[in-house]
Structures are given as structure tokens and as C-alpha cells.
Amino acid sequence: MQILAARWKRFGYRRINAMLALEGTCINHKKAFRLYKESGLSLKRKAKRRSYEKRGMPDRSHLQKLNDRWSMDFVSDSTCTGKRFRVFTLIDEVTRRCLALEVDTSIGGQQVTRFLNKAILFNGMPKEILSDNGPEFTSNAMNEWSYAKQIDHIFIDPGKPMQNGYIESFNGRLRDECLNQNWFKNVSHAREIISLWRDEYNHERPHTALGNLTPQEYAETFAKP
């Protein structure tokens, strides 16, 4: 049993016992389990992912000014050659300003923290960030980043994207007004077009929920006495 376990390090006692039977050594599963434990061969269980304190339908009653809460998500599309790319989307829920539209073929947790640091550099520190439960957002890199920055990271319930309705609405506009309206030659071209659309969205496009002000104009009202 020890020889087999040394070769097949991730095999449990049942599979080891089955391999012993193939070699002509037949013992019942209870004895196999006892010998397996006594030999110190038990596999270490994977640590459970910690449960997050804030989850579910987010409260908006306390959101009154810019940087009270940011929302983030991903949108996917492809170039004319079929190459897939992702767009990291980030908005301020109160002002509806788009704080980031970052395009790349693959985006992980470390890249998300870099995008957030860049947004903080130009817009200040948010009090909260809302996201779904994607692996990029539940990664160790994001956990360490939010802890170091002392920013509350709130997660919606799995499978309920409308709990993050503001970013979902924004993503719909991005797809309808930009992604579906353009033909991207490559990722660099997509990055350029999407960046231009972001500037137009923030500075030229009136937003009905903001009294037909642009998100940038509405954000500037908070600077007035």
C-alpha cells in the first residue's frame, strides 16, 4: 500500500485497495481504510474557500456621492479573425461615470488589481466595490488588495446578475452602442475604438437618470459648494 501510495500520491484508500486487488491482495474496505490511516497516507483536504461577510442584494440607501461605490464586471467579444478578447468594465454607481474599459485577451485577478489601482490614481479611493463571484474577483490577489486598501468588496448572490444592475445596464449599452456597431481588426484596434467610446459616453452622451447631464457633468456637480 505504501509503495502504491508513493507512486500515486493523490489516490485515496479505495483506489489503492482496488490496485492491490489487481495485484492479487484482497482485503475489505474497512481494513484497507484502517491500514491507510495507520500508515499516515490520508490525503489532506482542500481548505474551504472562506465565506464573504457581504453578499446578496446590495443596499443603495447610503450612496450619495462619487466614490461611494464602484461596480465591476466583464464583457466578451471577438475580432474579425475570431480572436476572443475581454473587456473589464468599471463604473461609479452614483455618477454613472465609466472609470475603466480595459481590453485584453486574458484578464486575471492580478490584472484586475492593477486596473483598479490605475482608476484610483485618477479618481480617488472608493468606499465599496461590487462584483459577481467570478474567479478573477474572488482570487487571492483581489482579497489581499481589498484588505490592504481597506475597501469593502461586496459580492452579489451567484446566478443573480441583476443584483449588480448598474454595471449590467452599462454593459448592455457598451455592447449595443459600441461592440455591435464596430468591426475590430485586432485587439489593439478594439482597444482604440472602445477607449474612444468611453470618452464619448462620459463627456457627450446625456444620461436620462442624471437629468440628461453627461456622467462627467453630473460628477462635477459634487465639486460645487
Buried (B, 14 or more C-beta within 10 A) or exposed (E): BEEBBEEEEEBBBEEBBEBBEEEEEEBEEEEBBEBBEEEEBEEEEEEEEEEEEEBEEBEBEEBEEBBBBBBBBBBEBEBEEEEEBBBBBBBBBBBBBBBBBBBBEEBEBBBBBBBBEBBBEEBEEBBBBBBBBBEBBBBEBBBEBBEEBEBBBBBBEEEEBEBBBBBBBBBEBBBEBBBEEBEBEEBEBBBBBBEEBBEEBBEEBEBEEBEEBBBBBBBEEEEEE
